[in-house]
Amino acid sequence: MAEIEYEVREQDLIAYGEHQMRDSEALQKLLRRHQGMIPGLMGVFALFLWFYYQDSLSAIYVGLLALAWGFLAPLFVRWQMRQQIRKTYSDEEKAQVLGRYTLRSEPEALVEISRAGESRIRWGDILRVEVTKRYAFIFVAIDAALIIPRATVKAGDLHEFVKEVDRLIEKAS
């Protein structure tokens, strides 16, 4: 029976949204378009200006614009994505989700203790556990997870907890 205590902050909600969107095919297509295709077309246009019109100054400007687009557009897309994630949660939802949590693994269920009280999630209802460099996500639905930030774990060993949770999920399957 392992137990951890941690805190969820607003930046952790944003990180979860980014984690979910990172696997999105539409987002990957958008990033490829803004990182490769548009700057590539602009580069071809710069070469056209350079060789056909012998207008080197305009070609340099278009080339620099293509480079700036290739590097800055993904940063803008990520910034815009974070803004959309912030807007998806109302103040009431944030107040309900943010705060201190305690997770305890028991033989029948995962017990979550928060300000709202105690809830139990059967091991058969948990889909998977994903561990990243900064977070552990325990997915209870396709688009819902318990967010465990490594930086805010106050008590318990996250590594051992995740190993036990993984073992109990496999056992329940």
SELUMLUM-714434 format. One record per residue: residue number from 1; residue in three letters; x, y, z of N, C-alpha, C in turn. Coordinates in nm, 2 decimals, decimal comma. Each point is the difference from the previous one (the first is absolute). Example, Ala and Ser with C-alpha at 12.3 -4.5 7.8 and 13.67 -1.06 7.14 Angstrom:
REM SELUMLUM-714434
+-----+-----+--------+--------+--------+--------+--------+--------+--------+--------+--------+
!   n ! res !   n.px !   n.py !   n.pz !  ca.px !  ca.py !  ca.pz !   c.px !   c.py !   c.pz !
+-----+-----+--------+--------+--------+--------+--------+--------+--------+--------+--------+
!   1 ! ALA !   1,32 !  -0,57 !   0,78 !  -0,09 !   0,12 !   0,00 !   0,09 !   0,12 !   0,00 !
!   2 ! SER !  -0,04 !   0,11 !  -0,07 !   0,09 !   0,11 !   0,00 !  -0,08 !   0,11 !   0,08 !
+-----+-----+--------+--------+--------+--------+--------+--------+--------+--------+--------+
This chain:
REM SELUMLUM-714434
+-----+-----+--------+--------+--------+--------+--------+--------+--------+--------+--------+
!   n ! res !   n.px !   n.py !   n.pz !  ca.px !  ca.py !  ca.pz !   c.px !   c.py !   c.pz !
+-----+-----+--------+--------+--------+--------+--------+--------+--------+--------+--------+
!   1 ! MET !   0,08 !  -0,12 !   0,00 !  -0,08 !   0,12 !   0,00 !   0,09 !   0,12 !   0,00 !
!   2 ! ALA !   0,01 !   0,07 !  -0,12 !   0,08 !   0,12 !  -0,01 !  -0,09 !   0,12 !   0,01 !
!   3 ! GLU !   0,06 !   0,11 !   0,04 !  -0,07 !   0,13 !   0,01 !   0,09 !   0,11 !  -0,03 !
!   4 ! ILE !  -0,06 !   0,10 !  -0,07 !   0,08 !   0,12 !  -0,03 !  -0,09 !   0,12 !   0,03 !
!   5 ! GLU !   0,06 !   0,12 !   0,03 !  -0,07 !   0,12 !   0,02 !   0,06 !   0,10 !  -0,09 !
!   6 ! TYR !  -0,08 !   0,08 !  -0,07 !   0,05 !   0,10 !  -0,10 !  -0,10 !   0,11 !  -0,02 !
!   7 ! GLU !   0,04 !   0,10 !  -0,07 !  -0,08 !   0,12 !  -0,03 !  -0,01 !   0,02 !  -0,15 !
!   8 ! VAL !  -0,12 !   0,03 !  -0,04 !  -0,03 !   0,04 !  -0,15 !  -0,01 !   0,15 !  -0,01 !
!   9 ! ARG !   0,07 !   0,06 !  -0,09 !   0,00 !   0,14 !  -0,03 !  -0,06 !   0,03 !  -0,13 !
!  10 ! GLU !  -0,02 !   0,12 !  -0,04 !  -0,06 !   0,04 !  -0,13 !   0,10 !  -0,04 !  -0,11 !
!  11 ! GLN !   0,12 !   0,02 !   0,02 !   0,10 !  -0,04 !  -0,10 !   0,00 !  -0,15 !  -0,03 !
!  12 ! ASP !  -0,04 !  -0,08 !   0,10 !  -0,01 !  -0,14 !  -0,02 !  -0,12 !  -0,04 !  -0,09 !
!  13 ! LEU !  -0,11 !   0,08 !   0,01 !  -0,11 !  -0,02 !  -0,09 !   0,04 !   0,03 !  -0,14 !
!  14 ! ILE !   0,07 !   0,11 !  -0,02 !   0,05 !   0,04 !  -0,13 !   0,09 !  -0,11 !  -0,06 !
!  15 ! ALA !   0,09 !  -0,05 !   0,08 !   0,09 !  -0,11 !  -0,04 !  -0,08 !  -0,12 !  -0,04 !
!  16 ! TYR !  -0,11 !  -0,04 !   0,07 !  -0,08 !  -0,11 !  -0,04 !  -0,06 !   0,02 !  -0,14 !
!  17 ! GLY !  -0,06 !   0,12 !  -0,02 !  -0,06 !   0,04 !  -0,13 !   0,10 !  -0,01 !  -0,11 !
!  18 ! GLU !   0,13 !   0,05 !   0,03 !   0,10 !  -0,01 !  -0,11 !   0,04 !  -0,15 !  -0,02 !
!  19 ! HIS !   0,00 !  -0,08 !   0,10 !   0,03 !  -0,14 !  -0,02 !  -0,11 !  -0,07 !  -0,09 !
!  20 ! GLN !  -0,12 !   0,04 !   0,03 !  -0,11 !  -0,06 !  -0,08 !   0,01 !   0,05 !  -0,15 !
!  21 ! MET !   0,03 !   0,13 !  -0,02 !   0,00 !   0,05 !  -0,13 !   0,12 !  -0,04 !  -0,08 !
!  22 ! ARG !   0,11 !  -0,03 !   0,07 !   0,12 !  -0,04 !  -0,07 !  -0,02 !  -0,12 !  -0,09 !
!  23 ! ASP !  -0,09 !  -0,09 !   0,04 !  -0,03 !  -0,12 !  -0,08 !  -0,10 !   0,03 !  -0,11 !
!  24 ! SER !  -0,06 !   0,12 !   0,00 !  -0,10 !   0,04 !  -0,10 !   0,05 !   0,00 !  -0,14 !
!  25 ! GLU !  -0,06 !  -0,07 !  -0,09 !   0,04 !   0,00 !  -0,14 !  -0,02 !   0,14 !  -0,06 !
!  26 ! ALA !  -0,11 !   0,07 !   0,03 !  -0,02 !   0,13 !  -0,06 !   0,11 !   0,10 !   0,05 !
!  27 ! LEU !   0,04 !   0,00 !   0,12 !   0,10 !   0,09 !   0,05 !   0,14 !  -0,04 !  -0,07 !
!  28 ! GLN !   0,03 !  -0,12 !  -0,01 !   0,12 !  -0,04 !  -0,07 !   0,00 !   0,05 !  -0,15 !
!  29 ! LYS !  -0,11 !  -0,01 !  -0,06 !  -0,01 !   0,04 !  -0,14 !   0,02 !   0,16 !  -0,01 !
!  30 ! LEU !  -0,06 !   0,07 !   0,10 !   0,01 !   0,14 !   0,00 !   0,15 !   0,04 !   0,02 !
!  31 ! LEU !   0,06 !  -0,06 !   0,10 !   0,14 !   0,03 !   0,02 !   0,09 !  -0,03 !  -0,11 !
!  32 ! ARG !  -0,02 !  -0,11 !  -0,07 !   0,08 !  -0,04 !  -0,12 !  -0,02 !   0,11 !  -0,11 !
!  33 ! ARG !  -0,12 !   0,04 !  -0,02 !  -0,03 !   0,10 !  -0,10 !   0,07 !   0,13 !   0,03 !
!  34 ! HIS !  -0,01 !   0,05 !   0,13 !   0,06 !   0,12 !   0,04 !   0,16 !   0,00 !   0,01 !
!  35 ! GLN !   0,05 !  -0,12 !   0,03 !   0,14 !  -0,01 !   0,01 !   0,07 !  -0,04 !  -0,13 !
!  36 ! GLY !  -0,06 !  -0,06 !  -0,09 !   0,06 !  -0,05 !  -0,12 !  -0,05 !   0,05 !  -0,13 !
!  37 ! MET !  -0,13 !  -0,02 !  -0,02 !  -0,06 !   0,04 !  -0,13 !   0,00 !   0,14 !  -0,03 !
!  38 ! ILE !  -0,05 !   0,09 !   0,09 !  -0,01 !   0,14 !  -0,03 !   0,14 !   0,06 !  -0,01 !
!  39 ! PRO !   0,09 !  -0,03 !   0,09 !   0,14 !   0,06 !  -0,02 !   0,06 !  -0,06 !  -0,12 !
!  40 ! GLY !  -0,03 !  -0,12 !  -0,04 !   0,06 !  -0,06 !  -0,12 !  -0,05 !   0,08 !  -0,13 !
!  41 ! LEU !  -0,13 !   0,02 !   0,00 !  -0,06 !   0,08 !  -0,11 !   0,06 !   0,14 !  -0,01 !
!  42 ! MET !   0,01 !   0,06 !   0,12 !   0,06 !   0,13 !   0,00 !   0,15 !   0,00 !  -0,04 !
!  43 ! GLY !   0,07 !  -0,11 !   0,03 !   0,14 !  -0,01 !  -0,05 !   0,01 !  -0,02 !  -0,15 !
!  44 ! VAL !  -0,10 !  -0,07 !  -0,06 !   0,00 !  -0,02 !  -0,14 !  -0,03 !   0,14 !  -0,07 !
!  45 ! PHE !  -0,09 !   0,07 !   0,06 !  -0,03 !   0,14 !  -0,05 !   0,12 !   0,09 !   0,01 !
!  46 ! ALA !   0,08 !  -0,01 !   0,11 !   0,12 !   0,08 !   0,02 !   0,10 !  -0,04 !  -0,11 !
!  47 ! LEU !   0,02 !  -0,13 !  -0,03 !   0,09 !  -0,04 !  -0,11 !  -0,05 !   0,05 !  -0,13 !
!  48 ! PHE !  -0,13 !   0,00 !  -0,02 !  -0,06 !   0,05 !  -0,13 !   0,04 !   0,15 !  -0,01 !
!  49 ! LEU !  -0,02 !   0,08 !   0,11 !   0,04 !   0,14 !   0,00 !   0,15 !   0,02 !  -0,03 !
!  50 ! TRP !   0,08 !  -0,08 !   0,06 !   0,14 !   0,01 !  -0,02 !   0,05 !  -0,03 !  -0,14 !
!  51 ! PHE !  -0,05 !  -0,11 !  -0,06 !   0,05 !  -0,05 !  -0,13 !  -0,07 !   0,07 !  -0,12 !
!  52 ! TYR !  -0,13 !   0,01 !   0,02 !  -0,08 !   0,05 !  -0,12 !   0,01 !   0,15 !  -0,01 !
!  53 ! TYR !  -0,03 !   0,07 !   0,12 !   0,00 !   0,15 !  -0,01 !   0,13 !   0,06 !   0,04 !
!  54 ! GLN !   0,09 !  -0,08 !   0,05 !   0,13 !   0,05 !   0,06 !  -0,02 !   0,11 !   0,10 !
!  55 ! ASP !  -0,10 !  -0,02 !   0,08 !  -0,04 !   0,09 !   0,11 !   0,05 !  -0,06 !   0,13 !
!  56 ! SER !   0,13 !   0,02 !   0,03 !   0,06 !  -0,07 !   0,12 !  -0,06 !   0,05 !   0,13 !
!  57 ! LEU !  -0,03 !   0,13 !   0,01 !  -0,05 !   0,06 !   0,12 !  -0,14 !  -0,06 !   0,04 !
!  58 ! SER !  -0,09 !  -0,01 !  -0,10 !  -0,13 !  -0,06 !   0,03 !   0,01 !  -0,15 !   0,03 !
!  59 ! ALA !   0,09 !  -0,06 !  -0,07 !   0,03 !  -0,15 !   0,02 !   0,05 !  -0,02 !   0,15 !
!  60 ! ILE !   0,08 !   0,09 !   0,04 !   0,06 !  -0,02 !   0,14 !  -0,12 !   0,03 !   0,10 !
!  61 ! TYR !  -0,08 !   0,10 !  -0,02 !  -0,11 !   0,03 !   0,09 !  -0,10 !  -0,12 !   0,00 !
!  62 ! VAL !  -0,03 !  -0,06 !  -0,11 !  -0,09 !  -0,11 !  -0,01 !   0,06 !  -0,12 !   0,07 !
!  63 ! GLY !   0,13 !  -0,02 !  -0,02 !   0,07 !  -0,12 !   0,06 !   0,00 !   0,02 !   0,15 !
!  64 ! LEU !   0,03 !   0,12 !   0,05 !   0,00 !   0,02 !   0,15 !  -0,14 !  -0,01 !   0,06 !
!  65 ! LEU !  -0,10 !   0,04 !  -0,08 !  -0,14 !  -0,02 !   0,05 !  -0,03 !  -0,15 !   0,00 !
!  66 ! ALA !   0,05 !  -0,07 !  -0,09 !  -0,03 !  -0,15 !   0,00 !   0,07 !  -0,06 !   0,12 !
!  67 ! LEU !   0,12 !   0,04 !   0,03 !   0,07 !  -0,06 !   0,12 !  -0,07 !   0,04 !   0,13 !
!  68 ! ALA !  -0,04 !   0,13 !   0,01 !  -0,08 !   0,04 !   0,12 !  -0,13 !  -0,07 !   0,01 !
!  69 ! TRP !  -0,07 !  -0,02 !  -0,11 !  -0,12 !  -0,08 !   0,00 !   0,02 !  -0,14 !   0,05 !
!  70 ! GLY !   0,10 !  -0,06 !  -0,05 !   0,03 !  -0,14 !   0,04 !   0,03 !  -0,02 !   0,15 !
!  71 ! PHE !   0,07 !   0,10 !   0,06 !   0,03 !  -0,01 !   0,14 !  -0,10 !   0,05 !   0,09 !
!  72 ! LEU !  -0,07 !   0,11 !  -0,04 !  -0,09 !   0,07 !   0,09 !  -0,15 !  -0,05 !   0,00 !
!  73 ! ALA !  -0,04 !  -0,05 !  -0,12 !  -0,14 !  -0,05 !  -0,01 !  -0,03 !  -0,12 !   0,10 !
!  74 ! PRO !   0,09 !  -0,10 !   0,01 !  -0,03 !  -0,10 !   0,10 !  -0,01 !   0,05 !   0,15 !
!  75 ! LEU !   0,08 !   0,10 !   0,03 !  -0,01 !   0,07 !   0,13 !  -0,13 !   0,07 !   0,02 !
!  76 ! PHE !  -0,05 !   0,06 !  -0,11 !  -0,13 !   0,07 !   0,01 !  -0,11 !  -0,10 !   0,01 !
!  77 ! VAL !   0,01 !  -0,11 !  -0,07 !  -0,10 !  -0,11 !   0,00 !  -0,01 !  -0,06 !   0,14 !
!  78 ! ARG !   0,11 !  -0,02 !   0,07 !   0,00 !  -0,05 !   0,13 !  -0,05 !   0,10 !   0,10 !
!  79 ! TRP !   0,03 !   0,13 !  -0,02 !  -0,05 !   0,10 !   0,09 !  -0,16 !   0,01 !  -0,01 !
!  80 ! GLN !  -0,04 !  -0,01 !  -0,13 !  -0,15 !   0,01 !  -0,02 !  -0,07 !  -0,13 !   0,06 !
!  81 ! MET !   0,07 !  -0,11 !  -0,01 !  -0,06 !  -0,12 !   0,05 !  -0,01 !   0,01 !   0,16 !
!  82 ! ARG !   0,10 !   0,06 !   0,06 !  -0,01 !   0,02 !   0,15 !  -0,12 !   0,09 !   0,03 !
!  83 ! GLN !  -0,02 !   0,10 !  -0,08 !  -0,11 !   0,10 !   0,03 !  -0,13 !  -0,08 !  -0,01 !
!  84 ! GLN !  -0,01 !  -0,08 !  -0,10 !  -0,13 !  -0,08 !  -0,02 !  -0,02 !  -0,10 !   0,12 !
!  85 ! ILE !   0,11 !  -0,06 !   0,04 !  -0,01 !  -0,09 !   0,12 !  -0,05 !   0,08 !   0,12 !
!  86 ! ARG !   0,06 !   0,12 !   0,02 !  -0,05 !   0,08 !   0,12 !  -0,14 !   0,03 !  -0,01 !
!  87 ! LYS !  -0,05 !   0,03 !  -0,12 !  -0,14 !   0,03 !  -0,01 !  -0,10 !  -0,11 !   0,01 !
!  88 ! THR !   0,05 !  -0,13 !  -0,01 !  -0,09 !  -0,11 !   0,01 !  -0,05 !  -0,03 !   0,15 !
!  89 ! TYR !   0,08 !   0,05 !   0,09 !  -0,03 !  -0,02 !   0,14 !  -0,06 !   0,13 !   0,06 !
!  90 ! SER !  -0,12 !  -0,01 !   0,06 !  -0,06 !   0,11 !   0,07 !   0,07 !   0,02 !   0,13 !
!  91 ! ASP !  -0,03 !   0,11 !   0,07 !   0,06 !   0,02 !   0,13 !  -0,05 !  -0,10 !   0,10 !
!  92 ! GLU !  -0,13 !  -0,04 !  -0,01 !  -0,05 !  -0,11 !   0,09 !   0,07 !  -0,13 !  -0,02 !
!  93 ! GLU !   0,02 !  -0,04 !  -0,13 !   0,07 !  -0,12 !  -0,03 !   0,14 !   0,00 !   0,05 !
!  94 ! LYS !   0,07 !   0,12 !  -0,02 !   0,13 !   0,01 !   0,05 !   0,01 !  -0,02 !   0,15 !
!  95 ! ALA !  -0,10 !   0,07 !   0,07 !   0,00 !  -0,01 !   0,15 !  -0,03 !  -0,14 !   0,04 !
!  96 ! GLN !  -0,07 !  -0,08 !  -0,08 !  -0,03 !  -0,14 !   0,04 !   0,11 !  -0,09 !  -0,03 !
!  97 ! VAL !   0,08 !   0,03 !  -0,10 !   0,11 !  -0,09 !  -0,04 !   0,13 !   0,03 !   0,07 !
!  98 ! LEU !   0,03 !   0,13 !   0,02 !   0,13 !   0,03 !   0,06 !   0,00 !  -0,02 !   0,14 !
!  99 ! GLY !   0,12 !  -0,03 !   0,06 !   0,01 !  -0,02 !   0,14 !   0,08 !  -0,12 !   0,03 !
! 100 ! ARG !   0,00 !  -0,04 !   0,13 !   0,07 !  -0,12 !   0,05 !  -0,08 !  -0,12 !  -0,02 !
! 101 ! TYR !   0,07 !  -0,11 !  -0,03 !  -0,06 !  -0,13 !  -0,02 !   0,09 !  -0,11 !   0,07 !
! 102 ! THR !  -0,07 !  -0,10 !   0,04 !   0,07 !  -0,12 !   0,05 !  -0,06 !  -0,12 !  -0,08 !
! 103 ! LEU !   0,09 !  -0,08 !  -0,05 !  -0,04 !  -0,12 !  -0,07 !   0,06 !  -0,12 !   0,08 !
! 104 ! ARG !  -0,09 !  -0,10 !   0,01 !   0,04 !  -0,12 !   0,08 !  -0,04 !  -0,12 !  -0,08 !
! 105 ! SER !   0,09 !  -0,09 !  -0,02 !  -0,04 !  -0,12 !  -0,07 !  -0,04 !  -0,11 !   0,10 !
! 106 ! GLU !  -0,12 !  -0,05 !  -0,03 !  -0,05 !  -0,11 !   0,08 !  -0,03 !  -0,12 !  -0,09 !
! 107 ! PRO !  -0,01 !  -0,12 !   0,05 !  -0,02 !  -0,12 !  -0,08 !  -0,11 !   0,01 !  -0,10 !
! 108 ! GLU !  -0,11 !   0,07 !   0,04 !  -0,12 !   0,00 !  -0,09 !  -0,01 !   0,13 !  -0,08 !
! 109 ! ALA !   0,06 !   0,11 !   0,04 !  -0,02 !   0,13 !  -0,06 !   0,11 !   0,10 !   0,03 !
! 110 ! LEU !   0,00 !   0,10 !  -0,08 !   0,09 !   0,12 !   0,02 !  -0,09 !   0,10 !   0,08 !
! 111 ! VAL !   0,05 !   0,04 !   0,12 !  -0,07 !   0,09 !   0,08 !   0,06 !   0,14 !  -0,02 !
! 112 ! GLU !  -0,09 !   0,10 !  -0,03 !   0,04 !   0,14 !  -0,02 !  -0,06 !   0,08 !   0,11 !
! 113 ! ILE !   0,08 !   0,07 !   0,07 !  -0,05 !   0,09 !   0,11 !   0,03 !   0,14 !  -0,04 !
! 114 ! SER !  -0,10 !   0,09 !   0,00 !   0,02 !   0,14 !  -0,04 !  -0,09 !   0,08 !   0,09 !
! 115 ! ARG !  -0,01 !   0,13 !  -0,03 !  -0,09 !   0,09 !   0,08 !  -0,15 !  -0,05 !  -0,02 !
! 116 ! ALA !  -0,03 !  -0,05 !  -0,11 !  -0,14 !  -0,05 !  -0,03 !  -0,03 !  -0,12 !   0,08 !
! 117 ! GLY !   0,10 !  -0,07 !   0,05 !  -0,03 !  -0,12 !   0,08 !   0,08 !  -0,12 !  -0,06 !
! 118 ! GLU !  -0,05 !  -0,12 !   0,03 !   0,07 !  -0,12 !  -0,04 !  -0,08 !  -0,07 !  -0,11 !
! 119 ! SER !   0,08 !  -0,04 !  -0,10 !  -0,07 !  -0,07 !  -0,11 !   0,09 !  -0,13 !  -0,03 !
! 120 ! ARG !  -0,07 !  -0,10 !  -0,05 !   0,07 !  -0,12 !  -0,04 !  -0,02 !  -0,03 !  -0,15 !
! 121 ! ILE !   0,11 !  -0,04 !  -0,06 !   0,00 !  -0,04 !  -0,14 !   0,05 !  -0,14 !  -0,01 !
! 122 ! ARG !  -0,09 !  -0,09 !  -0,05 !   0,04 !  -0,14 !  -0,01 !   0,11 !  -0,01 !  -0,10 !
! 123 ! TRP !   0,09 !  -0,10 !   0,02 !   0,11 !  -0,02 !  -0,09 !  -0,04 !  -0,04 !  -0,14 !
! 124 ! GLY !  -0,11 !  -0,06 !  -0,01 !  -0,05 !  -0,04 !  -0,14 !  -0,05 !   0,13 !  -0,08 !
! 125 ! ASP !  -0,03 !   0,11 !   0,07 !  -0,04 !   0,12 !  -0,06 !   0,11 !   0,09 !  -0,05 !
! 126 ! ILE !   0,12 !  -0,03 !   0,05 !   0,12 !   0,08 !  -0,04 !   0,06 !  -0,05 !  -0,13 !
! 127 ! LEU !   0,01 !   0,08 !  -0,09 !   0,05 !  -0,04 !  -0,13 !   0,15 !  -0,02 !  -0,01 !
! 128 ! ARG !   0,08 !   0,09 !   0,05 !   0,14 !  -0,01 !  -0,01 !   0,07 !   0,11 !   0,08 !
! 129 ! VAL !   0,13 !  -0,02 !   0,01 !   0,09 !   0,10 !   0,07 !   0,10 !   0,04 !  -0,10 !
! 130 ! GLU !   0,02 !   0,13 !  -0,01 !   0,10 !   0,06 !  -0,09 !   0,09 !   0,08 !   0,09 !
! 131 ! VAL !   0,13 !  -0,02 !  -0,02 !   0,10 !   0,07 !   0,08 !   0,09 !   0,08 !  -0,09 !
! 132 ! THR !   0,01 !   0,13 !   0,02 !   0,09 !   0,09 !  -0,07 !   0,11 !   0,05 !   0,09 !
! 133 ! LYS !   0,08 !   0,09 !  -0,06 !   0,11 !   0,05 !   0,08 !  -0,05 !   0,08 !   0,12 !
! 134 ! ARG !  -0,11 !   0,07 !  -0,01 !  -0,05 !   0,09 !   0,11 !  -0,13 !  -0,05 !   0,07 !
! 135 ! TYR !  -0,07 !  -0,09 !  -0,07 !  -0,13 !  -0,04 !   0,05 !  -0,02 !  -0,15 !  -0,01 !
! 136 ! ALA !  -0,10 !  -0,04 !   0,08 !  -0,06 !  -0,14 !  -0,02 !  -0,15 !   0,03 !  -0,02 !
! 137 ! PHE !  -0,06 !  -0,07 !  -0,10 !  -0,14 !   0,02 !  -0,02 !  -0,06 !  -0,14 !   0,01 !
! 138 ! ILE !  -0,11 !  -0,01 !   0,09 !  -0,07 !  -0,12 !   0,01 !  -0,13 !   0,02 !  -0,07 !
! 139 ! PHE !  -0,02 !  -0,06 !  -0,12 !  -0,12 !   0,02 !  -0,08 !  -0,12 !  -0,08 !   0,05 !
! 140 ! VAL !  -0,10 !   0,07 !   0,04 !  -0,13 !  -0,06 !   0,04 !  -0,10 !   0,00 !  -0,11 !
! 141 ! ALA !   0,02 !   0,07 !  -0,11 !  -0,08 !   0,00 !  -0,12 !   0,09 !   0,05 !  -0,11 !
! 142 ! ILE !  -0,05 !  -0,01 !  -0,12 !   0,08 !   0,04 !  -0,12 !   0,05 !   0,14 !   0,01 !
! 143 ! ASP !  -0,08 !   0,09 !   0,05 !   0,04 !   0,14 !   0,01 !   0,00 !   0,05 !   0,14 !
! 144 ! ALA !   0,01 !  -0,08 !   0,10 !   0,01 !   0,04 !   0,14 !   0,11 !  -0,08 !   0,07 !
! 145 ! ALA !   0,08 !   0,07 !   0,08 !   0,11 !  -0,07 !   0,08 !   0,02 !   0,07 !   0,13 !
! 146 ! LEU !   0,06 !  -0,07 !   0,09 !   0,05 !   0,05 !   0,12 !   0,14 !   0,05 !  -0,03 !
! 147 ! ILE !   0,02 !   0,13 !   0,03 !   0,13 !   0,06 !  -0,03 !   0,09 !   0,00 !   0,13 !
! 148 ! ILE !   0,12 !  -0,06 !  -0,02 !   0,09 !   0,00 !   0,12 !   0,13 !   0,07 !  -0,04 !
! 149 ! PRO !   0,02 !   0,12 !   0,04 !   0,12 !   0,07 !  -0,03 !   0,12 !  -0,05 !   0,09 !
! 150 ! ARG !   0,11 !  -0,04 !  -0,06 !   0,11 !  -0,04 !   0,07 !   0,05 !   0,10 !   0,10 !
! 151 ! ALA !   0,00 !   0,13 !  -0,04 !   0,05 !   0,11 !   0,08 !  -0,07 !   0,02 !   0,13 !
! 152 ! THR !  -0,13 !  -0,03 !   0,00 !  -0,08 !   0,03 !   0,12 !  -0,03 !  -0,12 !   0,09 !
! 153 ! VAL !   0,06 !  -0,12 !  -0,03 !  -0,02 !  -0,11 !   0,09 !   0,06 !   0,02 !   0,13 !
! 154 ! LYS !  -0,08 !   0,01 !   0,11 !   0,05 !   0,04 !   0,13 !   0,03 !  -0,13 !   0,09 !
! 155 ! ALA !  -0,07 !  -0,10 !  -0,02 !   0,02 !  -0,12 !   0,08 !  -0,02 !  -0,13 !  -0,09 !
! 156 ! GLY !   0,08 !  -0,10 !   0,03 !   0,00 !  -0,12 !  -0,08 !   0,10 !   0,00 !  -0,11 !
! 157 ! ASP !   0,01 !  -0,12 !  -0,06 !   0,10 !  -0,02 !  -0,11 !  -0,09 !  -0,02 !  -0,13 !
! 158 ! LEU !   0,01 !   0,10 !  -0,09 !  -0,08 !   0,00 !  -0,13 !   0,04 !  -0,13 !  -0,08 !
! 159 ! HIS !   0,13 !  -0,03 !  -0,01 !   0,04 !  -0,11 !  -0,08 !  -0,06 !  -0,13 !   0,05 !
! 160 ! GLU !   0,01 !  -0,02 !   0,13 !  -0,06 !  -0,13 !   0,05 !  -0,15 !   0,00 !  -0,01 !
! 161 ! PHE !  -0,06 !   0,12 !   0,02 !  -0,15 !   0,01 !  -0,02 !  -0,04 !  -0,04 !  -0,14 !
! 162 ! VAL !   0,06 !   0,06 !  -0,10 !  -0,03 !  -0,03 !  -0,14 !   0,02 !  -0,15 !  -0,03 !
! 163 ! LYS !   0,11 !  -0,06 !   0,05 !   0,02 !  -0,14 !  -0,02 !  -0,11 !  -0,09 !   0,06 !
! 164 ! GLU !  -0,04 !   0,04 !   0,12 !  -0,11 !  -0,08 !   0,06 !  -0,13 !   0,02 !  -0,07 !
! 165 ! VAL !  -0,03 !   0,12 !  -0,04 !  -0,13 !   0,03 !  -0,08 !   0,00 !  -0,07 !  -0,13 !
! 166 ! ASP !   0,11 !   0,00 !  -0,07 !   0,02 !  -0,08 !  -0,12 !  -0,03 !  -0,15 !   0,02 !
! 167 ! ARG !   0,06 !  -0,05 !   0,11 !  -0,02 !  -0,14 !   0,03 !  -0,14 !  -0,04 !   0,03 !
! 168 ! LEU !  -0,07 !   0,09 !   0,08 !  -0,14 !  -0,02 !   0,03 !  -0,10 !   0,01 !  -0,12 !
! 169 ! ILE !   0,04 !   0,09 !  -0,09 !  -0,08 !   0,02 !  -0,12 !   0,01 !  -0,13 !  -0,09 !
! 170 ! GLU !   0,12 !  -0,05 !  -0,01 !   0,02 !  -0,12 !  -0,08 !  -0,07 !  -0,12 !   0,06 !
! 171 ! LYS !   0,00 !   0,00 !   0,13 !  -0,06 !  -0,11 !   0,08 !  -0,16 !   0,00 !  -0,02 !
! 172 ! ALA !  -0,05 !   0,12 !  -0,01 !  -0,15 !   0,02 !  -0,01 !  -0,04 !  -0,03 !  -0,15 !
! 173 ! SER !   0,09 !   0,01 !  -0,09 !  -0,04 !  -0,01 !  -0,15 !  -0,02 !  -0,15 !  -0,03 !
+-----+-----+--------+--------+--------+--------+--------+--------+--------+--------+--------+
